[in-house]
Amino acid sequence: QPILWLTVFGVTFSTIRVIPTGDYTYLQFLTPGVLAQSVIFVAIFYGINVVWERDLGLLNKLMSTPAPRSSIVLGKSLAGGLRGTFQALGILIIALVIGIDIILTPLSIIGMFVIIILCGICFSSMSMALASLFRTRERMMGVGQAITMPLFFASSAIYPVSIMPGWLQVIAVANPLSYVVDALRSLLVTGDLSGLGLDVLILLASAAVLLILASLGFRRMLV
């Protein structure tokens, strides 16, 4: 699906130019959003794995070890982030193949992977926190499908926040995905890193809060 967004949606909207993107083509503007979307598709369903492990009794065995819940959750979230990097790398290669102009320097590449891993940690943790509430794989699948696209559309992934209606701008500002996209856009498209520090701080804070919620939810999953 992210590939379709890039090759069909992106190419079409680049041609008709209905979305203002400043000095950059719409495909350049869209690419960071599609990269972030590809990571979310991996991370947001990570809670299903946790439910599956609980059903098999693996989670009980894992929780009986001396390791604190927070380190277990962090390890699983980090795994989700690392898996997301492979998905994003495939999207980046496709973007280069179809001729999208992207900034590729050691700093931009390293920064991209750091942001992608932070994104994976955030949304894997969110998924595991939700798994403690919706305790079957079928429900988690439904929840994942229900929230993925709203998260995507209520962010700066496919259009600038400035052209959104006021109520949607409020949601976009509160949406961690907006800061993932903004950071990737700074690194890969504009080269303007003046706001990168704030994006990273907000992502770190979001990851910390979601990791705490997921850690608290693990106890509930074992009841």
C-alpha positions in Angstrom: 0.0 0.0 0.0 2.7 2.6 0.7 4.1 1.8 -2.8 0.8 2.6 -4.3 0.6 5.9 -2.4 4.0 6.9 -3.9 3.6 5.6 -7.5 -0.1 6.3 -8.1 -1.3 9.0 -5.6 2.0 10.9 -5.6 2.4 10.9 -9.4 -1.2 12.0 -10.0 -1.1 14.9 -7.6 2.3 16.0 -8.8 0.7 16.3 -12.3 -2.4 18.3 -11.3 -0.7 20.4 -8.6 -3.6 20.9 -6.3 -1.6 20.8 -3.0 0.8 23.6 -2.4 4.3 22.3 -1.5 6.4 25.4 -2.0 9.7 24.9 -3.9 9.4 21.1 -3.9 7.5 18.7 -6.1 4.6 16.9 -4.5 6.5 13.6 -4.9 9.3 15.0 -2.8 6.8 16.3 -0.3 5.0 12.9 -0.1 8.0 10.6 0.1 8.7 11.2 3.9 5.0 10.6 4.6 5.0 7.3 2.8 8.2 6.3 4.6 6.6 7.0 7.9 3.4 5.2 6.8 5.4 2.1 5.9 6.9 2.0 9.4 3.4 2.4 11.0 2.0 -0.5 9.1 4.7 -2.7 10.7 4.6 -1.2 14.2 0.9 -0.7 14.8 0.2 -4.4 14.5 3.0 -5.4 16.8 0.5 -5.8 19.6 -0.9 -8.9 17.8 2.4 -10.6 18.4 2.2 -9.9 22.1 -1.4 -11.3 22.3 -0.2 -14.4 20.4 2.7 -14.9 22.8 0.3 -14.6 25.7 -2.0 -17.2 24.2 0.9 -19.6 23.8 2.1 -19.0 27.4 5.4 -17.4 26.2 4.6 -14.1 27.7 4.1 -15.6 31.2 7.5 -17.3 30.9 9.1 -14.0 29.7 7.6 -12.1 32.6 8.8 -14.6 35.1 12.4 -13.7 34.4 14.2 -11.0 36.5 14.1 -8.5 33.7 11.7 -5.6 34.5 8.6 -5.1 32.3 9.9 -1.9 31.0 13.0 -3.5 29.5 10.9 -6.2 27.9 8.6 -3.6 26.4 11.5 -1.5 25.2 13.1 -4.6 23.6 10.0 -5.5 21.7 9.4 -1.9 20.7 13.0 -1.6 19.4 12.5 -4.7 17.4 9.4 -3.1 15.8 11.5 -0.1 15.0 14.2 -2.2 13.4 11.7 -4.1 11.3 10.3 -0.8 10.2 13.7 0.3 8.9 13.7 -2.6 6.3 10.3 -1.6 5.1 11.3 2.1 4.8 14.5 1.2 3.0 12.5 -0.5 0.3 10.3 2.6 -0.1 13.4 4.8 -0.3 14.9 2.6 -3.0 11.7 2.8 -5.0 11.6 6.6 -4.6 15.1 6.8 -6.0 14.3 4.4 -8.9 11.3 6.6 -10.0 13.5 9.7 -10.0 12.5 11.5 -6.8 15.2 14.0 -5.8 16.2 13.1 -2.2 19.1 14.4 -0.1 21.4 11.5 0.5 24.3 12.4 2.8 25.8 10.4 5.8 23.9 12.8 8.1 20.6 12.5 6.3 20.8 8.7 6.1 21.8 8.2 9.7 19.2 10.7 10.9 16.5 9.0 8.8 17.2 5.6 10.5 17.2 7.2 13.9 13.8 8.8 13.2 12.4 5.6 11.8 13.4 3.6 14.8 11.9 6.3 17.1 8.7 6.0 15.1 8.7 2.3 15.4 9.2 2.5 19.1 6.4 5.0 19.5 3.8 3.0 17.5 4.9 -0.5 18.6 4.5 0.7 22.2 1.1 2.2 21.4 0.1 -1.1 19.8 1.2 -3.1 22.9 -0.7 -0.7 25.2 -3.8 -1.3 23.1 -3.2 -5.0 23.2 -3.7 -4.9 27.0 -7.2 -3.5 26.4 -8.3 -5.5 23.3 -7.1 -8.9 24.3 -7.7 -11.0 21.2 -5.8 -11.1 17.9 -9.0 -10.4 16.0 -9.8 -7.3 18.0 -6.3 -6.1 17.7 -6.3 -6.5 14.0 -9.5 -4.5 13.8 -8.2 -1.8 16.0 -5.0 -1.6 14.0 -6.9 -1.2 10.8 -9.2 1.4 12.4 -6.5 3.7 13.6 -3.8 3.4 11.0 -5.4 5.5 8.3 -6.7 8.2 10.6 -3.2 8.6 12.1 -1.9 9.0 8.5 -4.5 11.5 7.3 -4.4 13.5 10.5 -0.8 14.3 10.1 1.5 16.3 7.7 2.2 13.2 5.7 0.2 14.0 2.5 -0.6 17.8 2.8 0.7 20.7 4.8 -0.8 21.4 8.2 -1.4 25.0 7.2 -4.2 24.0 4.7 -6.1 21.8 7.1 -9.2 23.0 8.8 -8.6 24.3 12.3 -9.9 21.2 14.2 -7.7 18.9 12.1 -4.7 21.1 12.7 -5.2 20.6 16.5 -5.2 16.8 16.0 -2.2 17.0 13.7 -0.1 18.9 16.2 -0.9 16.2 18.9 -0.2 13.4 16.5 3.4 12.0 16.9 3.4 10.9 13.2 3.4 14.6 12.2 6.8 15.0 13.9 8.2 11.9 12.3 7.2 13.2 8.9 8.5 16.7 9.6 11.9 15.3 10.7 12.2 13.0 7.7 11.2 15.9 5.4 13.9 18.1 7.0 16.5 15.5 6.5 15.6 14.1 3.1 13.9 17.0 1.2 14.5 20.5 2.5 17.8 20.2 4.3 16.5 22.7 6.9 17.4 21.2 10.2 16.3 24.2 12.4 13.2 22.3 13.7 14.8 18.9 13.9 15.7 19.1 17.5 12.1 19.9 18.6 10.8 17.0 16.5 13.2 14.6 18.1 12.4 15.9 21.6 8.7 15.4 21.0 9.2 11.9 19.6 11.4 11.0 22.6 8.7 12.3 25.0 6.0 10.4 23.1 8.0 7.2 23.1 8.6 7.5 26.8 4.9 8.0 27.6 3.8 5.2 25.3 6.5 2.8 26.7 5.2 3.5 30.3 1.6 2.8 29.2 2.7 -0.4 27.5 4.6 -1.5 30.5 1.6 -0.9 32.8 -0.6 -2.8 30.3 1.6 -5.9 30.4 0.5 -6.6 34.0 -3.1 -6.4 32.8 -2.5 -8.9 30.0 -1.4 -11.6 32.4 -4.6 -11.4 34.5 
